[in-house]
Amino acid sequence: MGDAVTTTRLTRYFRRHAAVDGLDLRVPAGEIVGLIGPNGAGKTTTIRMLTTLLRPSAGQALVCGLDVRHEAVAVRRLIGYVPQEKGVRHLLTGRESLEIEADLHHIPRRRRDQRVAELLDLVGLLADADRMVSDYSGGMQKRLDLACGLLHAPELLILDEPTLGLDVVSRHRIWDYVRRLRAEGRAVLLATNYLDEADRLCDRITIIDRGREVVTGTPADLKRDVGADVVRVSTDRPEVLRSAIGHRAWVRQITIDDAGDLHVHVDDAATALPDLVRDAVRHGVDLTGVHYHRPTLDDVFLRHTGRVLAGHPA
Ligand SMILES: Nc1ncnc2c1ncn2[C@@H]1O[C@H](COP(=O)(O)OP(=O)(O)OP(=O)(O)O)[C@@H](O)[C@H]1O
């Protein structure tokens, strides 16, 4: 199967500021690819170029082999886009919202009703189809947004923060639909700040920062690269502790986060911890907290960007 998205040195300037700066991104058909980055990293700008809403300043973006710049109309037919804020029509019912969306896609009337019913069923809203959208819960509205993005059976679905603000049950339902799309061979590009979501859902993730790709890989590979365990140490003298343990053979990498906590990547926490505590005592460093865990995508993100990703759920 070919690629649903290939970008080559994709770049977009706003005045002299490069919001997207030479980005190479690939979304193969039949895969869910996560696009992850801190606020202002360039995710929305990338998505807006892919959806033909914004012209690239330089480089190339292909959607199913079609150039977004020169074949915008054809590209739009291939893409379903569910933006962060869809602004569903509160004065309509769920069914009416989908009918209007179907008309925008020029779906013939005789097919429209059946297609709308199919999608309402897919996202579990058939029973509530004739209720006003204003009476829907946040999760129901998101599912309606998703159904709107799927009406014209797109090859590529682009989701911008699809589960933002949703409860756990609603998030799982959205994930199930997204997995079902993948099983049908469609490609999904998912911009999210929820790293647990990316970990569970994505076949591959690309972390971007300041408009550039920082790293790409499967969640498992990226976590494996971090090391076996991560020891998080709270102390009021992080720099002293860093120098005290920096030369130790069991240290793979040390990062100090914005809160001043040390994140020490080690092969085996059980061996490293006694040494670490001894080194702290020898250098007169008080430890106020020591925890360790298997690497998560949060650790991957911190390792590659030097920052903790803000704004994910507890
Ligand atoms: N229309 C615009 N005019 C000027 N600057 C812009 C415009 N759109 C985006 N930018 C700038 O481009 C950079 C990337 O923004 P973008 O919205 O793509 O980031 P993002 O990764 O989607 O962030 P967030 O997670 O906050 O949505 C930011 O510095 C932003 O201020």
The ligand as a Gaussian input file, in Angstrom:
#p B3LYP/6-31G(d) Opt

LIG

0 1
 N       -1.831000      32.743000      11.176000
 C       -0.688000      32.876000      11.848000
 N       -0.001000      34.034000      11.839000
 C        1.167000      34.176000      12.503000
 N        1.748000      33.188000      13.217000
 C        1.111000      32.015000      13.278000
 C       -0.137000      31.788000      12.598000
 N       -0.526000      30.500000      12.832000
 C        0.432000      29.956000      13.626000
 N        1.413000      30.851000      13.890000
 C        2.631000      30.603000      14.691000
 O        3.246000      29.433000      14.189000
 C        3.755000      28.622000      15.239000
 C        3.152000      27.230000      15.154000
 O        1.761000      27.302000      15.477000
 P        0.785000      26.044000      15.386000
 O       -0.599000      26.530000      15.691000
 O        0.993000      25.324000      14.114000
 O        1.335000      25.138000      16.578000
 P        0.663000      23.866000      17.276000
 O        1.735000      22.852000      17.384000
 O       -0.571000      23.469000      16.538000
 O        0.301000      24.424000      18.709000
 P       -0.951000      24.052000      19.687000
 O       -0.625000      22.734000      20.297000
 O       -0.893000      25.172000      20.669000
 O       -2.201000      24.040000      18.863000
 C        3.434000      29.360000      16.526000
 O        4.585000      30.101000      16.889000
 C        2.293000      30.271000      16.145000
 O        2.308000      31.431000      16.938000

